[in-house]
Amino acid sequence: MIDQIRIEELIDVLEDAYEKSSQARAIVRDVSAMMKDWAERNELDIKNVRAVYKNYAAFRDGKLKWGEDEDNGFTDLLVQVMDEVTKK
């Protein structure tokens, strides 16, 4: 059986984890809304914007190297975004 002090520590850990998970979900919702709003304002399909973001995130995480993926219809937009980001 776990003693009372360790139970209280576990409850603190669980509460902190829940709070951070809740914040993360809220951030994900905000990001999704932000991309959807931008896509609508620019009359683009949100699926394409999400696909560009997925590749952009993979590139930023070091998981996507240029020239490894086939042209999939939004590569030009991704290249334009990455060219602009790398200038900064």
C-alpha positions in Angstrom: 0.0 0.0 0.0 1.2 3.5 -0.8 1.6 5.8 2.2 -0.4 9.1 2.4 2.5 11.4 1.5 3.1 9.5 -1.8 -0.7 9.5 -2.5 -0.7 13.3 -2.1 2.3 13.6 -4.4 0.7 11.4 -7.0 -2.5 13.6 -6.8 -0.3 16.7 -7.3 1.3 15.1 -10.4 -2.0 14.0 -11.8 -3.5 17.5 -11.3 -0.5 19.1 -13.0 -0.6 16.6 -15.8 -4.4 17.2 -16.3 -3.9 21.0 -16.3 -1.2 20.9 -18.8 -3.1 18.4 -21.0 -6.2 20.7 -20.9 -4.0 23.7 -21.9 -2.5 21.7 -24.7 -6.0 20.8 -26.0 -7.0 24.5 -25.9 -3.9 25.5 -27.8 -4.5 22.8 -30.5 -8.1 24.1 -30.9 -6.8 27.7 -31.3 -4.2 26.6 -33.8 -6.8 24.7 -35.8 -9.2 27.7 -35.8 -6.3 30.0 -36.8 -5.4 27.8 -39.8 -9.1 27.4 -40.8 -9.7 31.1 -40.6 -6.6 31.9 -42.7 -7.7 29.2 -45.3 -11.2 30.7 -45.6 -9.9 34.2 -45.9 -7.6 33.1 -48.7 -10.2 30.8 -50.3 -8.0 27.7 -49.9 -9.0 24.2 -48.9 -8.2 23.7 -45.2 -7.0 20.2 -46.0 -4.2 21.6 -48.1 -3.3 24.2 -45.4 -3.2 21.4 -42.8 -1.1 19.2 -45.1 1.4 22.1 -45.6 1.5 22.6 -41.9 2.2 18.9 -41.3 5.1 19.1 -43.7 6.3 22.4 -42.3 6.3 20.9 -38.7 8.1 17.8 -39.9 10.7 20.1 -41.6 11.1 22.2 -38.4 11.5 19.0 -36.3 14.2 17.8 -38.7 12.1 14.9 -39.9 11.7 16.1 -43.5 14.5 16.7 -45.8 14.1 18.5 -49.2 13.9 16.1 -52.1 12.7 13.0 -50.2 9.0 13.4 -50.8 7.2 13.3 -54.1 5.4 16.3 -55.4 2.0 16.1 -53.8 0.2 19.2 -55.1 1.2 21.6 -52.3 4.9 21.4 -52.5 5.2 24.8 -54.2 3.4 26.5 -51.3 5.6 24.6 -48.8 8.8 25.6 -50.7 7.6 29.3 -50.7 6.9 29.2 -46.9 10.2 27.5 -46.1 12.2 29.9 -48.4 10.7 32.8 -46.5 11.3 31.2 -43.1 14.9 30.5 -43.8 15.5 34.1 -44.8 14.8 35.2 -41.2 
